């Protein structure tokens, strides 16, 4: 079995990393917006954190950084 040259493998994997980073950025925005919607529904970031079993800091930071709130 002949393996592709390392440069070709690197380029292929580098393209994949770029695609994944782009998908991650979009997912973080959607997640932040969902959390902001939860905050609007439940009344506070604390309530969202409690409902999800996550820390308040993680929830609040995600809302601030990634939502359009």
N, C-alpha and C positions, 0 to 999 in steps of 0.2 A: 504494500500500500504506500503510495507516494503522498507525502504531506505537502500542502501548499508552502511556498517560501514564507519565511517569518514576516516579511514586510506585508504580504497580502493578508496573513492572519492578523497582524497588528491592525491594519486598516479596517478589516471586517469587524474586529472586536471594538475598535475605537468608534466606529459608526454605531454599533449596538449600544455602547455606553452613552453616546450622545442622545440616542432615541430614548433610552431608559431615563436619563436625567430630565428630558423634556416631559415624559409621561409622569415622572415623579412630581415635577413642578406643577403640572396641571392637577394632579390628584391632591396635592397639598392645598391648592386654591379651593377645590371643590369641598375638601374636608373642612377647611376653615369656614367656608360659607355655611356648610351644614351645621357646624358648631354654633355659628352666629344665629342661625335659624332656631336652634335649640335654646339658645339664650333668650331670644325673643319670645319663644313659647313658654319657657319655664321661669323666666324673670331674672335670671342671673347666671353668671359663669359658674358660680359655686353649685347651683342646682344642677347644671349640666354635668359638672364633674362628679357630683354625688350619684346622679342617675347612671353615668357610664362607669363608675368605679375607677375614675382617673383622678390625678392630682389637679387641684384648681389651677396651679401655675401652668401646667402643660396646656390645659384647655384655654385659659385666658391668653397665653402667649400665641397659641395657634389662631385664635380669633383676631387678635391684634395684627399679627403678621400676614395672614393669608386671606382674610375675608374682606369684603367691600363695605363692611359695617361702618 
